Every structure is written in C-alpha cells, then in structure tokens.
Amino acid sequence: MVMHHTEAAPSHDAEGCAEPFPIRPAAGSDAQAAVATATAHRDALSAQLMVSGALLFRDFELRTMEEFGRLVDAF
C-alpha cells in the first residue's frame, strides 16, 4: 500500500472535537502512486472522513497543482 495512516482511531482535542485523520505516503511513493492508492481505497478513506470529519494528507510528493488536483479528483 502506498499510503498509511498514523493513528488507529480518530483523536480528539481538548474540547472533544475530532481532529483530522493523518495519512502519510509510504517511502518512495510518487504522485501517480498516491492517486492510484486513493482511488483503490476510496471507500475506506471516505468512511474515515465521516468518522473524523477531515483527512490530513502529509508529506506527499505533489509538486504541481495538477498533481494535487488528480489526488482530490480520486475521491
């Protein structure tokens, strides 16, 4: 899998609000691999989005707005 999450369950801030669910790429993955994985795991990511309220994509090698747009469109 190209992406992995860094927590098993959503965390909450001091007021009890859910915090964004962090997702980081596996080492050596590129933008094309991130898009392919997001597409393949769309249902799981959508389910996590419903639990957490937000997904936080960190450290992805997205160098252009076009690459970012492809990742967003994968959902």
C-alpha positions as CSV (number, residue, x, y, z in Angstrom):
1,M,0.0,0.0,0.0
2,V,1.3,3.4,-0.9
3,M,-0.4,5.3,1.9
4,H,-0.7,4.5,5.5
5,H,-2.4,6.3,8.4
6,T,-0.5,7.2,11.5
7,E,-3.3,6.5,14.1
8,A,-5.7,3.6,14.6
9,A,-8.7,5.8,15.7
10,P,-9.6,9.5,15.5
11,S,-8.1,11.6,18.2
12,H,-9.9,14.5,19.9
13,D,-8.8,17.9,21.0
14,A,-9.3,19.4,24.5
15,E,-12.9,20.3,23.7
16,G,-13.7,16.8,22.5
17,C,-13.8,17.6,18.8
18,A,-12.4,15.1,16.4
19,E,-9.1,16.0,14.8
20,P,-8.2,15.4,11.2
21,F,-7.1,11.8,10.4
22,P,-3.4,11.9,9.3
23,I,-2.4,10.0,6.2
24,R,1.2,9.7,5.0
25,P,2.7,8.1,1.9
26,A,4.9,5.0,2.1
27,A,8.6,5.7,1.5
28,G,9.4,6.1,-2.2
29,S,5.9,6.7,-3.5
30,D,5.2,9.4,-6.1
31,A,2.1,11.4,-7.0
32,Q,0.9,8.8,-9.5
33,A,1.1,6.0,-6.9
34,A,-0.8,8.2,-4.3
35,V,-3.6,8.8,-6.8
36,A,-3.8,5.1,-7.7
37,T,-4.0,4.2,-4.0
38,A,-6.5,6.8,-3.1
39,T,-8.7,5.6,-5.9
40,A,-8.3,1.9,-4.8
41,H,-9.1,2.8,-1.2
42,R,-11.8,5.4,-1.8
43,D,-14.4,3.7,0.3
44,A,-12.1,3.2,3.3
45,L,-10.9,6.9,3.1
46,S,-14.5,8.1,2.7
47,A,-15.6,6.1,5.8
48,Q,-12.7,7.6,7.8
49,L,-13.7,11.0,6.6
50,M,-17.1,10.5,8.0
51,V,-15.7,9.5,11.4
52,S,-13.0,12.2,11.7
53,G,-14.6,15.0,9.7
54,A,-11.3,15.6,7.8
55,L,-8.3,13.8,6.3
56,L,-4.9,15.3,6.6
57,F,-2.6,14.3,3.8
58,R,1.0,14.9,4.9
59,D,4.4,14.6,3.1
60,F,3.1,13.7,-0.3
61,E,5.3,14.4,-3.3
62,L,2.7,16.6,-5.1
63,R,4.8,19.2,-6.9
64,T,2.1,20.9,-9.0
65,M,-1.5,22.0,-8.7
66,E,-2.3,19.4,-11.4
67,E,-0.9,16.6,-9.3
68,F,-2.8,17.9,-6.3
69,G,-6.0,18.1,-8.4
70,R,-5.6,14.5,-9.5
71,L,-5.4,13.4,-5.9
72,V,-8.5,15.4,-5.0
73,D,-10.4,14.0,-8.0
74,A,-9.6,10.5,-6.9
75,F,-12.3,10.9,-4.3
